[in-house]
Amino acid sequence: MTGTVTSPSGDPTRSNLSVLANVERVVDATDNVILAGAVTIRPDNTGAFSVVLPATDDVSLTPTGFQYRLLGPHGIDESFYLPASLGTVDLADLITVAPAPIPAESLTDATVRALIDNPTSGVRASLFGTYVTFERSDTGAPMTGGHITVKVDPATHEITDIVWEA
């Protein structure tokens, strides 16, 4: 994973970031611990960094399907998956999605993308394989005990609205 850390004004900063898994530890097939606790990322003087992290969907690791949490300056607190299929990826591509019309050919994928794109939906979501995890965008707490309604324009097949109801 690569990236650049900036201040709220957009200037590069050397402020450290921490990445931690949502599990106590990750072990390989021979029970060697390959990840435990936080990984500290120290950007260079331009704010750039590069770090090697295990893929969250690597079936040779236990557990598989874990999630990362990124903590940093200026209130950075983001969760993301790092599937092997992404290879080297820029952090901005994992935690920032540009708004765009979303075709609904793949409703699960489209739903997740639209939830992330729509800051007024009150929902955040992450797609991992065939599983979708939904979280409240304001608290990050898992959404349980409710349902999500996705409205799709029949002519354009774009998602027009997403509503979560308890």
Phi, psi and omega in degrees: 000137177238171177173179177224132179262128180233160174281170177303334179277356178096358179281145178299147178222155179261016180298134180289152172243154173236135176241129177222150179277157178275018175233158183297320180202160176237130182239154178271186185296341179256020178065022173279131178287121179252349178206124176207133181075194185273145171259122180270129178254123180248102180294155176280187184291351175262000182089357183279150176212164174212133181216143177261124179233147176296144176293139182286348180246017180289112184288351176275357180254155175234125355280169172251154179086014178286172183233150176261153173234130179253126177239138181198190182293161174061033175080015178296122177205091185232146175247146181201158171261154180231075181293146182302328183298341180282337184063219175284127185227146175278135181306322180301330179285339180274327187247357179230126178237125181286137178298141178197154173301142186240113175294150184255027178300321178245092189301318181299309180296315181297320179299313180298313181298319181293322178297318180291319182291333189260097182294344179269359181288341182075014186224143166241153180212153177230136179259129178221108182059237179256011181254144177235129176252124179255136179227153172291134181289334183276331184240341184078002181287143178301143178266118179227161174073020180216194177214159180247131176252126179248122179260129184240132177292121184293336181276316185261346184063025176262148177287126182258336181198150176225128183228132173256132180233134180288000000 
